[in-house]
Structure formats: structure tokens, C-alpha cells
Amino acid sequence: MRARPDRPCTRFLTHVHTIAAGRTHSLALGKDGTAFAWGENGFGELGDGTTTNRRAPVRVCAPGQIAPCTRFLTHVHTIGAGRTHSLALRDGGAALAWGNNGAGQLGDGTTTNRRTPVPVCAPGQTAPCTQFLTHVHTITAGGRHSLALAKDAALAWGNNDLGQLGDGTTTDRNTPVRVCAPGQTAPCARFLTHLHTIDGGGQHSLALVDDQRPRHWFVP
């Protein structure tokens, strides 16, 4: 039998608050705080409990769900997409992550890929974590690392082979660590503060401090 051609869509995604793009997957955040994802899903980066690629948006599952999910991620404030992982920040400032975790970029204390969202551990925790990252107001992803801004502290986790976590080392971290202040060497005694915002590139990171001078960190 001849394959049936794809039917054209008759309804479209509307009331979107923000969008984010990874390498081959996309995220959207509805104005009602609902998270959607579509595209490649080989590492579970769509968060729908599967590794099935999706040609149209699907809802991201709630933490603890398995496919087929019956509860979905809501009350989301911010989303972010890395190369093959995804991040979400809930209204109360709790950080969640899902997808590829080979370098610890999900921050859950492991290097296990996750098909649905898991909470990001608090700094200093080890798996299984009992405390989690909260009071976050900015979250973003680099290629294989993640960044958060919380309580006037810059935090980073994941791949660190070029120093993109800014902790003075090139050691991957599977839970958040604080970013060192300029001029520090590991083990750092002072840390980056008075921050306005942060962002991540493929293998480097940036921060904007209150005096509006950009800072960046990486090991060439």
C-alpha cells in the first residue's frame, strides 16, 4: 500500500510566551505556563517519556511520570535548551532538567539520561540528592552545560573540558558549583556576585555584572 501523505495542520500553537532551541529540538512555553517540545528525541530531550522523534509539539511530562504520561509540566516560568538537553524553571524558582546527561548537564548527581524532568540538585549534594536547587530566577543552557542565577550567585554544572563552568577547573560537575570571581584560582575563595544575567554558548559562558561590564570564562 502507498504510504498516506502527512495531513496539513488545521490548528496551530498559539498563546506562546517564549521559545528556545537546542541543536535539533525546540521548546515553547505557553502563556499559561505549559511546556511543549518537538523535534529529535534520541536522548529524551522532549521530556515526553519516550525517545520518539516528534514532528509536532507534545506536552512535557510532569516530574516522576513515565510514558504514557497522565500529568504534565505546568507553572513554568522559563525554559532553556542545550545541544541535547532541556531546562525549565518553575514559578517558585525550582529548576528542572531532562534529556542527555552524559556530562552531568542535568545536575541531578548522575550521568543518566532522563526522559522526563528531574529536579536539579542543590550545590554540594550527591546522588541521591535530598536538597534541590530553588530560588532561581534565571536558567540557561550551553552546549553540554547548564547555568543558573540564584541568590546573587552564578551556578554551573555539566561539561567543563574548556573551563566553561568557571570553577577554576576542567572537571565535569553533575551538580551545581559556584562560579569563581575574576582572578581566582581553584580552590576559589571568592565567587562571582552582583550579577544581572548569564548565558551559555557552545563551550563557554558569559555573565553581566551590575556595572554592565560583560565577563566571560573558558580555558583556551
Disulfide bonds with the S-S distance in Angstrom:
Cys61-Cys69 1.94
Cys121-Cys129 1.95
Cys180-Cys188 1.89
